[in-house]
Amino acid sequence: MWFWIIGRKGEPTDEDLMARYQAGEVQALGVLYDRYARRLKAFAWQQGARRPDDVVQDAFMRIVRNGASFKGDAKFKTWLFSIARNLCIDASRRDRFRIMPSLDQPIRDPDSATLGDRVADTAPTADAHRTTEGRQFRDDFEVALAALPEEQREVFVLRQSSGLAFAEIADVTGTNENTAKSRMRYALQALREALKEHI
């Protein structure tokens, strides 16, 4: 019989699920995947990964291969995002050698415009579908986020999109908590400045 620490809403904690997976309960990893796949994908997109689904799959494959190395010293969430971060860094290094991005590649996330969409169209109604304020804000936000220094963007994404606490962000990025908070502050200042016409 399993005894575990109950998290919010009566569910087992991430760490308990990982312990159950290590003990041979394969379904526990499926629960962890369901909890984190969307957040990891969003994190990977916002880190500039060209294939965020691959980052998610690779992160969980590393858990399958190296699951025994998780000792519970850190939170599972911190460990998982550290793996995803390293995969994004590795992918970024590989992608630097790619000369031209595909025109069909979404710019920031699966729902964003592609580079091909951004190419000028001489038809009079070409911009008619993209003139709403919400769409313009989103486009401007994507550009502003991409323009942030990598360290600031990473902290912003981990905090805002992935919901990590500053202590967890410090663990993921290998910095201290004050550095994480400082990077977040600079990121917010830069975003406010870049988006001031929308505020």
ZATIKOL-643779 format. One line per 10 residues: number of its first residue (from 0); their letters; for each residue x, y, z of N, C-alpha, C. Coordinates in steps of 0.1 Angstrom, whole numbers, plus 5000, padded with zeros to 4 digits. Atoms other than C-alpha are relative to their C-alpha. Layout:
% residues N
NUM = A = X Y Z X Y Z X Y Z ~ ...
% end
This chain:
% residues 199
0 = MWFWIIGRKG = 5008 4988 5000 5000 5000 5000 5009 5012 5000 ~ 4992 4987 5001 5013 5035 4991 4995 5010 5010 ~ 5003 4989 4992 5015 5062 5016 5008 5012 4994 ~ 4992 4989 5005 5024 5096 5003 4995 5013 5006 ~ 5004 4987 4996 5023 5133 5011 4990 5005 4990 ~ 5010 4994 5008 4992 5149 4998 5002 5014 4997 ~ 4998 4986 5003 4996 5181 4979 4986 5007 4999 ~ 5013 4993 5002 4969 5206 4969 4989 4991 4994 ~ 5011 5007 5006 4935 5193 4961 5000 4985 5002 ~ 4999 5014 4997 4943 5159 4976 5008 4992 4991
10 = EPTDEDLMAR = 4992 5007 5009 4967 5150 4949 5014 4997 5006 ~ 4987 5003 4995 5001 5133 4955 5010 5011 4995 ~ 4990 4990 5004 5031 5156 4954 5008 4995 4988 ~ 4991 5003 5011 5055 5157 4924 5011 4990 5005 ~ 4989 5008 4995 5082 5142 4946 4995 4986 5003 ~ 5006 5013 4997 5059 5114 4957 4998 4992 4987 ~ 5002 5007 5013 5050 5106 4921 5013 4995 4994 ~ 4987 5004 5005 5087 5105 4912 5005 4988 5008 ~ 4996 5012 4992 5094 5081 4941 4992 4988 4995 ~ 5008 5011 5004 5066 5059 4929 5004 4995 4986
20 = YQAGEVQALG = 4994 5004 5013 5080 5060 4893 5013 4992 5002 ~ 4987 5007 4998 5114 5050 4906 4998 4986 5006 ~ 5003 5013 4994 5098 5021 4925 4993 4991 4990 ~ 5006 5009 5010 5083 5008 4892 4986 5004 4995 ~ 5014 4997 5004 5049 5025 4889 5001 5010 4989 ~ 4998 4992 5013 5052 5038 4853 4989 5010 4999 ~ 5011 4991 5002 5018 5055 4854 5003 5013 5008 ~ 4997 4988 4992 5032 5080 4880 5008 5010 4991 ~ 4993 4991 5010 5055 5094 4852 4990 5007 4991 ~ 5010 4994 5008 5024 5099 4831 4993 5011 5006
30 = VLYDRYARRL = 5006 4989 4992 5008 5120 4858 5009 5012 5000 ~ 4991 4988 5000 5039 5142 4860 5001 5006 4986 ~ 5000 4995 5014 5039 5145 4822 4988 5009 4998 ~ 5012 4992 5001 5003 5157 4823 5001 5013 5007 ~ 4999 4988 4992 5011 5182 4850 5009 5010 4993 ~ 4990 4991 5004 5041 5197 4832 5002 5002 4985 ~ 4997 4999 5015 5041 5192 4794 4996 5013 4994 ~ 5004 4987 5006 5022 5224 4786 5009 5011 5004 ~ 4991 4990 4995 5043 5245 4808 5014 4999 4995 ~ 4987 5002 5006 5075 5230 4795 5000 5005 4986
40 = KAFAWQQGAR = 5000 4996 5014 5064 5236 4759 5000 5015 4999 ~ 5000 4986 5000 5056 5272 4767 5013 5006 5003 ~ 4987 4996 4996 5089 5276 4784 5010 4999 4988 ~ 4991 5002 5011 5107 5261 4754 4998 5010 4989 ~ 5003 4990 5011 5089 5284 4729 5005 5013 5004 ~ 4996 4987 4996 5096 5314 4749 5016 5001 5002 ~ 4985 5000 5000 5133 5304 4751 5005 4999 4986 ~ 4996 5000 5014 5133 5303 4713 5003 4987 4994 ~ 4998 5013 5006 5133 5266 4708 4992 4999 4987 ~ 5007 5001 5013 5124 5258 4672 4990 4988 5000
50 = RPDDVVQDAF = 5009 5011 4999 5108 5225 4682 4997 4997 5015 ~ 5003 5001 4985 5093 5229 4717 4995 4986 5004 ~ 5005 5013 4996 5076 5195 4716 5011 4990 5002 ~ 4988 5008 4999 5110 5179 4711 5006 5002 5014 ~ 4994 4997 4986 5122 5197 4743 4992 4992 5010 ~ 5008 5007 4990 5093 5183 4762 5003 4985 5000 ~ 4998 5014 5001 5098 5148 4749 5014 4996 5005 ~ 4986 5003 4996 5136 5149 4754 5002 5001 5015 ~ 4999 4998 4985 5132 5162 4790 4994 4988 5007 ~ 5006 5012 4993 5109 5133 4799 5008 4987 4996
60 = MRIVRNGASF = 4991 5012 5004 5132 5108 4780 5012 5000 5009 ~ 4989 5000 4991 5160 5120 4802 4996 4995 5014 ~ 5005 5005 4987 5139 5113 4833 4999 4985 4999 ~ 5001 5015 5002 5132 5078 4819 5014 4994 5001 ~ 4987 5006 5000 5169 5072 4814 5007 5002 5013 ~ 4992 4997 4988 5182 5089 4845 4991 5002 5012 ~ 5010 4998 4989 5152 5087 4869 5006 4996 5013 ~ 4994 5004 4987 5173 5070 4895 5009 5010 5006 ~ 4992 4989 4995 5195 5101 4898 4993 5010 5008 ~ 5008 4990 4992 5167 5121 4913 4999 4995 5015
70 = KGDAKFKTWL = 4999 5004 4986 5173 5120 4951 4990 5007 5008 ~ 5009 4992 4992 5147 5145 4962 5006 5011 5007 ~ 4993 4989 4993 5173 5170 4973 4994 5014 4996 ~ 5007 4988 5005 5155 5196 4951 4986 4996 4996 ~ 5014 5003 5004 5119 5199 4941 5001 4993 4986 ~ 5000 5006 5013 5110 5178 4911 4998 5010 4989 ~ 5002 4989 5009 5098 5209 4893 5013 5007 4996 ~ 4987 4993 5002 5132 5226 4897 5009 4991 4991 ~ 4992 5009 5008 5149 5195 4884 4996 4999 4986 ~ 5006 5001 5014 5126 5192 4854 5003 5012 4992
80 = FSIARNLCID = 4997 4988 5008 5130 5228 4844 5015 5002 4997 ~ 4985 5000 5002 5168 5225 4848 5003 4992 4988 ~ 4998 5008 5012 5167 5197 4823 4996 5007 4987 ~ 5006 4993 5012 5145 5216 4799 5009 5012 4996 ~ 4991 4989 5003 5167 5247 4802 5013 4996 4993 ~ 4988 5005 5006 5198 5227 4794 4998 4996 4985 ~ 5003 5004 5013 5181 5212 4764 4998 5012 4991 ~ 5001 4988 5008 5171 5247 4752 5013 5007 4997 ~ 4986 4995 5002 5207 5259 4756 5007 4992 4989 ~ 4993 5008 5010 5220 5230 4736 4994 5002 4986
90 = ASRRDRFRIM = 5006 4998 5013 5194 5235 4709 5004 5014 4994 ~ 4996 4987 5005 5202 5272 4707 5014 5000 4994 ~ 4986 5001 5006 5239 5264 4702 5000 4993 4987 ~ 5000 5007 5013 5231 5240 4674 4993 5009 4990 ~ 5008 4991 5010 5206 5265 4658 5008 5012 4995 ~ 4993 4989 5005 5232 5292 4656 5007 4998 4987 ~ 4994 5003 5013 5247 5275 4626 4990 5000 4989 ~ 5011 5000 5010 5213 5276 4608 5000 5014 4995 ~ 4999 4987 5006 5215 5305 4583 4987 5007 5000 ~ 5013 4993 5001 5179 5312 4576 4989 4991 5006
100 = PSLDQPIRDP = 5011 5008 4995 5148 5302 4595 4990 4998 4989 ~ 5011 5004 5010 5119 5286 4576 4990 5011 5001 ~ 5011 4990 5001 5092 5310 4564 4988 4995 5006 ~ 5012 5006 4994 5067 5286 4578 5001 4998 5015 ~ 4997 5002 4986 5082 5286 4613 4992 5011 5008 ~ 5006 4989 4992 5060 5304 4639 5011 5008 5007 ~ 4990 4992 4995 5079 5333 4653 5003 4998 5015 ~ 4997 5002 4985 5074 5328 4691 4992 4988 5005 ~ 5008 5011 4994 5046 5302 4698 4992 4994 4989 ~ 5008 5007 5011 5024 5278 4678 4989 5008 4994
110 = DSATLGDRVA = 5011 4992 5005 4997 5304 4674 5004 5013 4994 ~ 4995 4987 5005 5019 5333 4664 5001 5000 4985 ~ 4998 4999 5014 5024 5346 4629 5013 4993 4996 ~ 4988 5005 5005 5050 5329 4607 5008 5011 4993 ~ 4992 4990 5007 5078 5348 4590 4994 5003 4986 ~ 5007 4998 5013 5059 5342 4557 4988 5009 5001 ~ 5011 4991 4998 5029 5359 4572 5004 5015 5001 ~ 4995 4987 4998 5050 5389 4580 5006 5007 4987 ~ 4996 4995 5012 5062 5393 4544 4989 5009 4994 ~ 5010 4990 5005 5045 5423 4528 4992 4994 4989
120 = DTAPTADAHR = 5010 5005 5010 5014 5415 4507 4994 5013 4994 ~ 5005 4988 5006 5003 5440 4481 4984 5000 4999 ~ 5015 5000 5000 4966 5430 4484 4995 5010 5010 ~ 5005 4989 4991 4946 5459 4499 4995 4996 5013 ~ 5006 5004 4988 4931 5438 4526 5010 4991 5008 ~ 4990 5009 4993 4963 5420 4537 5001 5003 5015 ~ 4999 4997 4986 4965 5438 4570 4987 5001 5008 ~ 5013 4998 4994 4928 5440 4577 4998 4990 5011 ~ 5002 5010 4990 4929 5408 4597 5009 5001 5012 ~ 4990 4999 4990 4958 5418 4618 5001 5014 5007
130 = TTEGRQFRDD = 4999 4986 4995 4949 5453 4630 4994 5001 5014 ~ 5006 4999 4987 4932 5445 4663 5010 5004 5010 ~ 4990 4996 4990 4948 5460 4693 5006 4988 5008 ~ 4995 5011 4993 4951 5427 4710 5011 4993 4992 ~ 4990 5006 5008 4970 5412 4681 5012 5008 4999 ~ 4989 4991 5000 4992 5442 4679 5008 5000 5013 ~ 4993 5001 4987 5000 5440 4716 5008 4987 5001 ~ 4993 5014 5000 5008 5403 4713 5013 5000 4992 ~ 4989 5000 5008 5031 5409 4684 5011 5009 5006 ~ 4990 4991 4994 5048 5438 4701 5007 4994 5013
140 = FEVALAALPE = 4995 5007 4988 5051 5417 4733 5011 4990 4996 ~ 4990 5010 5005 5068 5389 4714 5013 5005 4996 ~ 4988 4994 5004 5093 5412 4699 5008 5005 5012 ~ 4994 4995 4988 5100 5429 4732 5006 4989 5008 ~ 4995 5012 4992 5104 5395 4750 5013 4995 4993 ~ 4988 5005 5007 5128 5383 4723 5012 5009 5000 ~ 4989 4991 4999 5148 5414 4726 5007 5001 5013 ~ 4994 5000 4986 5155 5409 4763 5013 4992 4999 ~ 4988 5008 4999 5190 5397 4772 4995 4986 5005 ~ 5005 5014 4997 5188 5359 4775 4998 4997 5015
150 = EQREVFVLRQ = 5001 5003 4985 5193 5358 4813 4987 5007 5005 ~ 5012 4994 4995 5164 5383 4818 4988 4993 4994 ~ 5011 5007 5007 5141 5365 4793 4997 4987 5007 ~ 5001 5013 4993 5148 5332 4810 4993 5001 5014 ~ 5006 4998 4987 5139 5345 4845 4985 5004 4998 ~ 5014 4995 5002 5108 5363 4832 4991 4988 4996 ~ 5008 5011 5005 5095 5331 4814 4998 4990 5011 ~ 5001 5010 4989 5103 5308 4844 4990 5005 5010 ~ 5009 4994 4990 5084 5332 4867 4986 5001 4995 ~ 5013 4997 5004 5055 5343 4846 4993 4989 4993
160 = SSGLAFAEIA = 5007 5010 5007 5048 5314 4823 5000 4986 5007 ~ 4999 5013 4994 5061 5285 4843 4996 5000 5015 ~ 5005 4999 4986 5051 5297 4878 5010 4996 5010 ~ 4990 5004 4990 5084 5290 4895 5003 5012 5010 ~ 4996 4990 4990 5093 5308 4927 5014 5005 4997 ~ 4986 4995 5003 5125 5329 4927 5010 4991 5006 ~ 4990 5009 4995 5143 5304 4949 5001 4988 4990 ~ 4999 5011 5010 5134 5277 4923 5007 5005 4987 ~ 4993 4994 5011 5145 5300 4895 5015 5000 5002 ~ 4986 4999 4997 5178 5305 4912 5007 4986 4999
170 = DVTGTNENTA = 4994 5014 5002 5183 5267 4914 5001 4996 4986 ~ 5000 5004 5014 5174 5262 4878 5011 5007 4992 ~ 4990 4992 5008 5197 5290 4865 5014 5000 5006 ~ 4987 5001 4994 5225 5283 4889 5005 5014 5006 ~ 4996 4987 4995 5224 5318 4904 4994 5001 5015 ~ 5006 4998 4987 5213 5332 4938 4986 5007 4998 ~ 5013 4995 5001 5178 5344 4945 4999 5015 4997 ~ 5000 4985 5002 5187 5381 4946 5003 5003 4985 ~ 4997 4998 5014 5202 5378 4911 4988 4997 4991 ~ 5013 5003 5008 5170 5361 4898 4990 5012 5001
180 = KSRMRYALQA = 5010 4989 4999 5149 5389 4913 5005 5013 4993 ~ 4995 4988 5007 5172 5416 4899 4998 4998 4985 ~ 5002 5002 5014 5170 5400 4864 4985 5002 4996 ~ 5015 4998 5002 5132 5400 4867 4997 5014 5000 ~ 5002 4986 4999 5132 5436 4877 5004 5007 4987 ~ 4995 4994 5012 5153 5446 4847 4991 4996 4988 ~ 5009 5004 5011 5131 5425 4824 4987 5007 5000 ~ 5012 4993 4999 5100 5441 4836 5001 5015 4996 ~ 4997 4986 5004 5115 5476 4832 5001 5001 4985 ~ 4998 5000 5015 5125 5468 4796 4987 4998 4993
190 = LREALKEHI = 5013 5003 5006 5091 5453 4788 4991 5012 5001 ~ 5009 4988 4998 5073 5483 4802 5004 5011 4990 ~ 4996 4989 5009 5094 5507 4782 4997 4996 4985 ~ 5003 5004 5013 5090 5487 4750 4985 5000 4996 ~ 5015 5001 5002 5052 5484 4755 4993 5012 5005 ~ 5007 4988 4993 5045 5519 4769 4989 5005 4992 ~ 5012 4995 5007 5022 5528 4740 4988 4992 5002 ~ 5012 5008 4997 4999 5500 4750 4995 5001 5015 ~ 5003 4999 4986 4999 5509 4787 4991 5012 5003
% end
